[in-house]
Amino acid sequence: MADAVLAFLATNVVLSGIADWMSPQPVMVGLPGMAPLNWHTTTSVLLVVYLFVHVVRRQARLRHSRVR
């Protein structure tokens, strides 16, 4: 499941970056009750936070892995 979330977020960051690059203005995403947010920045921050949590939670397992 974590791999699917990471793949989705990474794809979303790439696609939002391409959309921002091709459009004259940044693509904004409006959420109910909030000011519009930049799509690329928001997905990039989500990806970095998810990667950080993912690595921290699996740090011990990665350190003691027997795969060589």
N, C-alpha and C positions, 0 to 999 in steps of 0.2 A: 504494500500500500504506500509506503514511504517513497519508493521509487517512482510510482505513478504521480504522486504529488510533486516530487522534484522535477520530473519530466514536464508536467503541466506548467509549473511555474517558470521553468527555463524557457519553454516554448513561448509562453505568454510574454516574457521579457523581450525575447528576440522579435516577436511579432509587433509588440508595442513600440519597440525601438525603430523598426522599419516604418511603421505607420507615422511616428513622429518625424522621422527623417523625410518622408515623402510629402507630408502636409506642411502648409505654410505656418500653421500654429500647432502647438502641442495638443495632443488629443486628451480631452478632459473627461473624467467619469464622474457623474453625479450620483451620490448616494442619498437616500431619503434622510432629511434632517441634517445634512452636512453640506459644506461648501464643496464645489467641484474640485476633484483631485486630479493631478497629472497621472495618467494611466501608466506610463513607463516608470516613473519614479516610485509609484505605489507598489507595482509588481516587483520592482527591483529590491525594495526594502523588505517586502514579504519573503522573497527568495533568500536574501541574506539572513534574515531572522530564522527562517525555517532550516537553512543549512547549519547555522550555529547551534540550534537546539538539537538537530539531528546528530551532529558530530559529538556534542557534549554527552548526549544520552548513550552513545555507542562507543565512547572513548575507551572504556575498560575492555570491552569485547575486541576492539581493534588492536589494543596493545598486547593482548594475550592470544592473538590469532596464531594458529599453527601453519597457515598457508604460506608457502615460501616460493 
